[in-house]
Amino acid sequence: MRAERPGDEAAIHALTLKAFRTQQHSGGNEQDIVDALRRSGDLSLSLVAERDSAIVAHIAFSPVTISDGTPSWYGLGPVSVTPELQGEGIGSTLIRRGIAELRAMGARGIVLLGAPAYYGRFGFAHDPALAYPGPPAEYFQRLVLAGSAPTGTVTYAPAFG
């Protein structure tokens, strides 16, 4: 695992497209979101996993704003693993590494949209005091890294549309 480097963009785009192609809850534009985050300077942390010199997994973190003004919170996603390797723990390892790196960067917390059963193992949980309008509330989760939990409405980077 390593940080994204210049020249990785096309491989990350292709991987993300492939990873989300058959996912039930995919918007079909995850690869475009990563590209837009990078172009706008909102790709705060971008990690890849390699196998045999090929990028096989990627995770993106970008800043979010919270209506109560709490600073230093980030959104996790998308996280992509090539379909042939899903279920081998690569995505979990990237998530743990990303959480550790954000903590080291001084982040106060992370939010995401995802399956509660999966992300709960990393400490993410739904908090009714923190809202993201649209999807079912239980899929919007947070992980406090430092300080207290914020309250209010979360807004993702503009790349998320």
N, C-alpha and C positions, 0 to 999 in steps of 0.2 A: 504494500500500500504506500501511496505517496500523494503529494499534492499534484493537482493538475499543472501541466507545463504548457508553454506555447507549443503549438503543433498537435495537441491532443483534441482540439475542438471537433474535427470531423469524426474521429473515432467515438467520442462521447455522444455526438449527435446520432450517429448510426446505432450505437448501443442502446440509447434511450428509446429511439423509435422501435427497435426490435423488442426491447423488454416490455414496452407498454402496448404493443400491437394487439394482443389478445386479452388484455386485462379488462375485466368487466367495468370497473369504475374509472377507466381512462377517459380523459377528454380528447385524446388523440393529438395533443399539442405539447406534450411534456418536453420533447426535444427542442421545440421552439421557445419554450419558457426558459430553459437553460441557456440557449443562445442569447435571448433577450436580456437575461440577468447579467451575462458576461458583458454584452455591449454597453449596458447602462452602468456598469461598475457596481452592481448589486450582488454579485456572486462573491459573498464574503468568505466562504470556505468551500472549496471544491476538491474532493478526494477521489482517487481512482484506485482500483485493485487490478493488478496485472497477473496474467498467467501466460507463460511462454511468450513474453514480450508483447502480448496483446491486452488491451484494456477490456476487462470482462465485467467490471462493475464501476458505478459512479454514484456519488452522493453530493447534493448541493445544499448549501445553507445561505440564506439571504436575510437581510434585516427586515423586521416588522415594526410597525408603530402600534402603540396601545393608547387608547383614548385617555387613560389616566396619566399619561406622560412618562410612564416607567421606561427608562432607557435600556439599551443593550440586550434586547430580546431578538431572537432569530427564528426564522421558519426553516424547518427541515423538509426538503423535498425539491424535486423528486429524487428518489433513490432507485437505481436501475441495476439489475443483474441480468446478464445474458440468460435467456430461458434454459439453456442446457445445463446451467450451473445453479439454478435456483434451488433452494432447499439444502444447500451445502454449508450455509452459515456465513457466506461472504458478505451478504447484506447486513447481517447482524454485526459482523466485525467492523464494517464501515461505519455503522451507526454508533457503536461504542467509541471508535476512534474519533469520530466527529464530535461527539459529546465531550470527550476528554480535551480535544483541541479548543473547542469553544470555551470550556471552563478555564483553560490556560490563558485564553485571550481576554478573560474578564467578563465574559457573557453572563447575564443574570438569569437567562432562561431560554427555552426553546418551545415553539408550538408546531403542531402538524395536524394534517388531516389524514387519518388512517384507521385501520382496524384496531379497536381497543385490545383485543386478545393478543395481537402481535406486539404492539408498541408498549403495552403494559409491562412487559418483561424488562424494558429499559427504564422503567419508572415513570412513563408518561401516564397521565390520567385526565379524565374530563373534569373540568372545574366550571360549575355553573356561573361563577362570577366573571369568567372570561369568555367572550362570545366571538363567534365568526358567523355572520348571517349567511344563510343559504342551505348548506348541507345539514343532515341530521346532527344535532348538537353533540351526541355521544362520540362522534367521530373526530371532533375537534378536541385536541388534548394538549396538555402543557407539561413541561418538566422544569421545575425551579432549580437553578444552579446556585444562586446566591441571593440573599435578601428574602423579602416576602413576596408572596404571589400577587401579581397585579390584578386589577379589576377593570373591566371595560370591554371595548370592542377592539379587535385586532384588524389591522389592515396590512396586507402583504405588499411587497414591492410591485410597482406598476406592471412588470413583466407578466404577472399572473392575470392581468386583465381585469 
